[in-house]
Amino acid sequence: MQRHFEIFVAEAPDVLAVHWGWPIALGLIVAALGFACLWRARAATLIYVSFLGALLLVSALAVLLFAILLAGYWTDFFIHVLWAAMLAVVGLILVTRPAISAEAMTLVIGFYLVTTGVLSIGFALSAHIEGQWAYALQGLVSALLGGMLLAGWPLSGVWAIGLFIGVDLILKGAAIVALGLQLRAISE
């Protein structure tokens, strides 16, 4: 991944290099949103779950329109209508009950993290590859994070997703700022 970034920066057009301030400003805005999500993790969780539900409702409408307008066979039509109905039901649940939905999503995330952590540790112990300690460490961290989510559940369900989104936005903002600084170095 680092190689692709270096190639992009080394071969960046002069037009991009001149406007290096815009990526820095965007990165700072994204990072500020991340800190706001950390500050108000519960609100960020509820907003995210409601937004995800709205996206599922729009997807249900799109699939239903596809079924009506473009499906050729009756079996395709009924499968798409069933798919649209399932999307609509899940979307409505997420929009109307975001707190309970966030708790359910956090439970699934917790089990996922524990499972992938245990499997990563098992892979690290059974595989004879170089750097297997990194896989074991990754698995240990994943299993610990999942265990912490499950131990604090259902209370962790209200803030965990907002915390994850906040951390993700901060890291993405930092990466965008780094891109802007690299473009600045090219322009000088």
C-alpha positions as CSV (number, residue, x, y, z in Angstrom):
1,M,0.0,0.0,0.0
2,Q,2.8,2.4,0.8
3,R,4.3,1.8,-2.6
4,H,1.1,3.0,-4.4
5,F,1.0,6.1,-2.2
6,E,4.6,6.9,-3.1
7,I,4.0,6.4,-6.8
8,F,0.9,8.7,-6.6
9,V,2.9,11.4,-4.8
10,A,5.9,11.1,-7.0
11,E,3.9,11.3,-10.2
12,A,1.3,13.8,-9.0
13,P,0.4,16.4,-11.7
14,D,1.5,19.9,-11.1
15,V,-2.1,21.0,-10.8
16,L,-2.5,18.9,-7.7
17,A,0.8,20.0,-6.2
18,V,-0.3,23.7,-6.5
19,H,-3.5,23.1,-4.5
20,W,-1.9,21.3,-1.6
21,G,-3.9,23.3,1.0
22,W,-7.2,21.8,0.1
23,P,-6.3,18.2,1.1
24,I,-4.9,19.6,4.4
25,A,-8.1,21.5,5.1
26,L,-10.2,18.4,4.2
27,G,-8.1,16.2,6.4
28,L,-8.4,18.6,9.3
29,I,-12.2,18.8,8.9
30,V,-12.4,15.0,8.8
31,A,-10.2,14.7,11.9
32,A,-12.4,17.3,13.7
33,L,-15.5,15.2,12.8
34,G,-13.7,12.2,14.3
35,F,-13.0,14.1,17.5
36,A,-16.6,15.1,17.6
37,C,-17.6,11.5,17.3
38,L,-15.3,10.6,20.2
39,W,-16.7,13.4,22.2
40,R,-20.4,12.4,21.5
41,A,-20.0,8.7,20.8
42,R,-23.6,7.9,21.8
43,A,-25.0,10.5,19.4
44,A,-22.6,9.4,16.6
45,T,-23.7,5.8,17.1
46,L,-27.4,6.7,16.9
47,I,-26.8,8.9,13.8
48,Y,-24.8,6.2,12.1
49,V,-27.4,3.5,12.8
50,S,-30.2,5.8,11.6
51,F,-28.3,6.7,8.5
52,L,-27.6,3.0,7.8
53,G,-31.3,2.3,8.1
54,A,-32.1,5.1,5.7
55,L,-29.7,3.7,3.2
56,L,-31.3,0.3,3.5
57,L,-34.7,1.9,2.9
58,V,-33.4,3.6,-0.3
59,S,-31.9,0.3,-1.3
60,A,-35.2,-1.5,-0.8
61,L,-36.9,1.1,-3.1
62,A,-34.2,0.6,-5.7
63,V,-34.5,-3.2,-5.6
64,L,-38.2,-3.0,-5.8
65,L,-38.1,-0.7,-8.8
66,F,-35.6,-3.0,-10.4
67,A,-38.0,-5.9,-9.8
68,I,-40.9,-4.1,-11.4
69,L,-39.1,-2.5,-14.3
70,L,-36.3,-4.9,-15.3
71,A,-36.8,-8.4,-13.9
72,G,-37.6,-10.8,-16.8
73,Y,-38.9,-14.0,-15.2
74,W,-41.4,-14.4,-12.4
75,T,-38.8,-16.1,-10.2
76,D,-36.5,-13.1,-10.6
77,F,-39.4,-10.8,-9.8
78,F,-40.4,-12.6,-6.6
79,I,-36.8,-13.0,-5.4
80,H,-36.2,-9.2,-5.9
81,V,-39.5,-8.4,-4.2
82,L,-38.5,-10.6,-1.2
83,W,-35.1,-9.0,-1.1
84,A,-36.6,-5.5,-1.1
85,A,-39.0,-6.5,1.6
86,M,-36.2,-7.8,3.8
87,L,-34.2,-4.6,3.2
88,A,-37.2,-2.5,4.1
89,V,-37.9,-4.4,7.3
90,V,-34.3,-4.1,8.5
91,G,-34.1,-0.5,7.4
92,L,-37.3,0.3,9.3
93,I,-36.0,-1.4,12.4
94,L,-32.7,0.5,12.2
95,V,-34.5,3.9,11.7
96,T,-37.2,3.4,14.3
97,R,-35.1,1.7,17.0
98,P,-31.5,2.9,16.6
99,A,-30.4,2.2,20.2
100,I,-31.6,-1.4,20.2
101,S,-30.2,-1.9,16.7
102,A,-26.8,-0.5,17.8
103,E,-26.7,-2.9,20.7
104,A,-27.4,-5.8,18.4
105,M,-24.8,-4.6,15.9
106,T,-22.3,-4.3,18.7
107,L,-23.0,-7.8,19.9
108,V,-22.3,-9.1,16.3
109,I,-19.1,-7.0,16.1
110,G,-18.0,-8.4,19.5
111,F,-18.5,-12.0,18.5
112,Y,-16.8,-11.3,15.1
113,L,-13.7,-9.8,16.8
114,V,-13.4,-12.7,19.3
115,T,-13.8,-15.3,16.5
116,T,-11.3,-13.7,14.2
117,G,-8.9,-13.1,17.1
118,V,-9.0,-16.8,18.1
119,L,-8.7,-17.9,14.5
120,S,-5.7,-15.6,13.9
121,I,-4.0,-16.9,17.0
122,G,-4.6,-20.5,15.8
123,F,-3.2,-19.6,12.4
124,A,-0.1,-18.0,13.9
125,L,0.6,-21.0,16.1
126,S,0.0,-23.6,13.4
127,A,1.6,-21.8,10.4
128,H,5.3,-21.9,10.0
129,I,5.8,-18.5,8.4
130,E,8.0,-15.6,9.1
131,G,6.5,-13.0,11.4
132,Q,4.0,-15.2,13.0
133,W,4.2,-13.2,16.2
134,A,2.5,-10.3,14.4
135,Y,-0.4,-12.5,13.5
136,A,-0.6,-13.7,17.1
137,L,-0.5,-10.2,18.4
138,Q,-3.2,-9.1,16.0
139,G,-5.3,-12.0,17.1
140,L,-4.8,-11.2,20.7
141,V,-5.7,-7.6,20.3
142,S,-8.8,-8.5,18.3
143,A,-9.9,-11.1,20.8
144,L,-9.3,-8.7,23.7
145,L,-11.3,-5.9,22.0
146,G,-14.2,-8.3,21.2
147,G,-14.1,-9.6,24.8
148,M,-14.2,-6.1,26.2
149,L,-17.2,-5.3,23.9
150,L,-19.0,-8.4,25.0
151,A,-18.2,-7.9,28.7
152,G,-19.6,-4.4,28.6
153,W,-22.6,-5.3,26.6
154,P,-25.4,-3.9,26.4
155,L,-23.9,-0.6,27.6
156,S,-21.1,-0.8,25.2
157,G,-23.6,-1.1,22.3
158,V,-24.6,2.5,22.8
159,W,-21.2,4.1,22.4
160,A,-18.9,1.5,20.7
161,I,-19.9,2.2,17.1
162,G,-19.5,5.9,17.5
163,L,-16.1,5.4,19.1
164,F,-15.0,3.2,16.2
165,I,-16.3,5.7,13.7
166,G,-14.5,8.5,15.5
167,V,-11.1,6.7,15.5
168,D,-11.5,5.8,11.9
169,L,-12.3,9.4,10.9
170,I,-9.3,10.7,12.9
171,L,-7.0,8.2,11.1
172,K,-8.4,9.0,7.7
173,G,-8.1,12.7,8.4
174,A,-4.4,12.2,9.3
175,A,-3.8,10.3,6.1
176,I,-5.4,13.1,4.0
177,V,-3.3,15.7,5.8
178,A,-0.2,13.6,5.1
179,L,-1.1,13.5,1.5
180,G,-1.5,17.3,1.5
181,L,1.9,17.7,3.1
182,Q,3.5,15.5,0.5
183,L,1.9,17.5,-2.2
184,R,3.2,20.7,-0.6
185,A,6.7,19.2,-0.6
186,I,6.4,18.5,-4.3
187,S,5.3,22.0,-5.1
188,E,8.3,23.6,-3.4
